Amino acid sequence: MPTMIAISLICYIHWGLGERLNLYPDRYWAWTFSLYTGFALIIWIMVQVYWIQDVSIIHLVYFAWGVGIQVVTLLPGIQRIYSK
């Protein structure tokens, strides 16, 4: 899914289901799905750390990756690019 989102952000591919699941109708669906991906990654890592009751460096890397996705997606310049 992240690969499809990345390709769609570059090529502006129309996807009906993506448009229907888009919570921000004033934005391109792949922009919204990049937010979903960042949230999913952060939540997944938090649940995994809770479940195993241990934190390793890879958890911190993936948590930072999820936060990075969120930060880049929410930059004003990026939001302007993907506004309808």
Residue frames relative to the residue before (quaternion, step in Angstrom):
aa qw qx qy qz dx dy dz
M 1.0000 0.0000 0.0000 0.0000 0.00 0.00 0.00
P 0.6638 0.4964 -0.3426 0.4421 3.66 0.80 -0.80
T 0.6189 0.5327 -0.3486 0.4600 3.60 1.08 -0.65
M 0.6485 0.5061 -0.3184 0.4711 3.59 0.96 -0.83
I 0.6393 0.5163 -0.3261 0.4673 3.59 1.00 -0.78
A 0.6570 0.5106 -0.3148 0.4566 3.60 0.90 -0.89
I 0.6541 0.4940 -0.3131 0.4798 3.59 0.94 -0.83
S 0.6655 0.5096 -0.2983 0.4566 3.58 0.97 -0.84
L 0.6211 0.5315 -0.3457 0.4606 3.59 1.08 -0.64
I 0.6854 0.4655 -0.2772 0.4866 3.58 1.10 -0.66
C 0.8115 0.3241 -0.1270 0.4694 3.59 0.82 -1.02
Y 0.3230 -0.7655 0.4955 0.2533 3.64 1.23 -0.15
I 0.1202 0.8043 -0.5608 0.1556 3.55 0.54 1.23
H 0.3582 -0.7158 0.5541 0.2286 3.60 -0.94 0.87
W 0.0528 0.7732 -0.6284 0.0673 3.58 -0.93 0.97
G 0.4196 -0.7587 0.4475 0.2191 3.55 -0.41 1.27
L 0.6732 0.4855 -0.3020 0.4689 3.58 0.88 -0.91
G 0.6261 0.5381 -0.3297 0.4580 3.56 1.03 -0.76
E 0.6478 0.5121 -0.3103 0.4709 3.57 1.01 -0.80
R 0.6689 0.4954 -0.3045 0.4630 3.60 0.99 -0.77
L 0.7154 0.4316 -0.2478 0.4903 3.61 1.09 -0.67
N 0.4845 0.6776 -0.4148 0.3662 3.56 1.32 0.00
L 0.2818 -0.7810 0.5367 0.1504 3.60 -0.59 1.14
Y 0.7166 0.3533 -0.2208 0.5594 3.59 1.28 -0.28
P 0.1787 -0.8414 0.4984 0.1082 3.62 0.20 1.21
D 0.6364 0.5179 -0.3461 0.4549 3.61 1.17 -0.30
R 0.6790 0.4277 -0.2743 0.5299 3.59 1.32 0.05
Y 0.5974 -0.5457 0.4562 0.3704 3.52 -1.29 0.50
W 0.5839 -0.6372 0.3739 0.3366 3.60 -0.89 0.92
A 0.6537 0.5203 -0.3348 0.4357 3.64 0.94 -0.73
W 0.5781 0.5572 -0.3793 0.4598 3.61 1.14 -0.54
T 0.6648 0.4962 -0.2940 0.4748 3.57 0.92 -0.93
F 0.6721 0.4939 -0.3047 0.4599 3.57 0.95 -0.83
S 0.5843 0.5382 -0.3904 0.4652 3.61 1.12 -0.39
L 0.6050 0.5205 -0.3488 0.4914 3.60 1.12 -0.61
Y 0.6373 0.5286 -0.3215 0.4594 3.57 0.94 -0.91
T 0.6599 0.5185 -0.3051 0.4502 3.58 0.93 -0.92
G 0.6524 0.5119 -0.3127 0.4633 3.58 0.93 -0.85
F 0.6623 0.4924 -0.3031 0.4765 3.57 0.93 -0.90
A 0.6493 0.5229 -0.3207 0.4497 3.59 0.92 -0.88
L 0.6602 0.5042 -0.3142 0.4596 3.59 0.93 -0.83
I 0.6544 0.5053 -0.3120 0.4680 3.60 0.93 -0.87
I 0.6741 0.4883 -0.2960 0.4687 3.59 0.87 -0.94
W 0.6373 0.5363 -0.3296 0.4445 3.59 0.92 -0.88
I 0.6837 0.4770 -0.2935 0.4680 3.59 0.84 -0.93
M 0.6426 0.5186 -0.3299 0.4574 3.60 0.95 -0.78
V 0.6557 0.4934 -0.3078 0.4815 3.59 0.96 -0.84
Q 0.6528 0.5187 -0.3188 0.4508 3.58 0.93 -0.85
V 0.6539 0.4981 -0.3113 0.4769 3.59 0.94 -0.86
Y 0.6402 0.5157 -0.3240 0.4681 3.59 0.97 -0.81
W 0.6752 0.5240 -0.2872 0.4326 3.54 0.92 -0.98
I 0.7764 0.3347 -0.1911 0.4986 3.60 0.80 -0.94
Q 0.3230 -0.7912 0.4666 0.2281 3.60 1.30 -0.14
D 0.6655 0.4076 -0.3169 0.5390 3.56 1.02 0.86
V 0.2033 -0.7612 0.6048 0.1161 3.55 -1.15 0.68
S 0.0718 -0.7755 0.6257 0.0429 3.55 -0.91 0.93
I 0.7107 -0.4552 0.3171 0.4326 3.56 -1.27 0.19
I 0.6253 0.5477 -0.3508 0.4312 3.60 1.01 -0.69
H 0.6072 0.5377 -0.3579 0.4627 3.60 1.08 -0.62
L 0.6597 0.5017 -0.3050 0.4691 3.56 0.96 -0.85
V 0.6312 0.5314 -0.3296 0.4589 3.58 1.02 -0.78
Y 0.7099 0.4467 -0.2704 0.4726 3.59 0.82 -0.95
F 0.6009 0.5326 -0.3607 0.4744 3.60 1.08 -0.61
A 0.6593 0.4929 -0.3005 0.4817 3.58 0.94 -0.89
W 0.6094 0.5450 -0.3436 0.4621 3.59 1.05 -0.72
G 0.6641 0.4976 -0.2998 0.4707 3.61 0.93 -0.87
V 0.6524 0.4894 -0.3097 0.4888 3.58 0.97 -0.83
G 0.6326 0.5384 -0.3266 0.4509 3.59 1.01 -0.78
I 0.6192 0.5284 -0.3338 0.4755 3.58 1.02 -0.80
Q 0.6635 0.5082 -0.3021 0.4585 3.58 0.93 -0.92
V 0.6682 0.5087 -0.3066 0.4480 3.57 0.86 -0.96
V 0.6853 0.4739 -0.2988 0.4654 3.60 0.80 -0.94
T 0.6475 0.5266 -0.3206 0.4480 3.59 0.94 -0.85
L 0.7494 0.4128 -0.2190 0.4691 3.60 0.98 -0.81
L 0.3947 0.6960 -0.5025 0.3276 3.61 1.20 0.16
P 0.5592 -0.6386 0.4049 0.3400 3.62 -0.87 0.87
G 0.6495 0.5241 -0.3248 0.4449 3.61 0.95 -0.77
I 0.6496 0.4975 -0.3046 0.4877 3.57 1.04 -0.79
Q 0.6362 0.5224 -0.3316 0.4609 3.59 0.97 -0.80
R 0.6427 0.5158 -0.3309 0.4597 3.63 0.98 -0.76
I 0.6348 0.5449 -0.3371 0.4318 3.58 0.95 -0.81
Y 0.7904 0.3286 -0.1540 0.4936 3.57 0.93 -0.91
S 0.4014 0.6736 -0.5083 0.3561 3.61 1.16 0.53
K 0.4265 -0.6923 0.5184 0.2648 3.55 -1.11 0.65
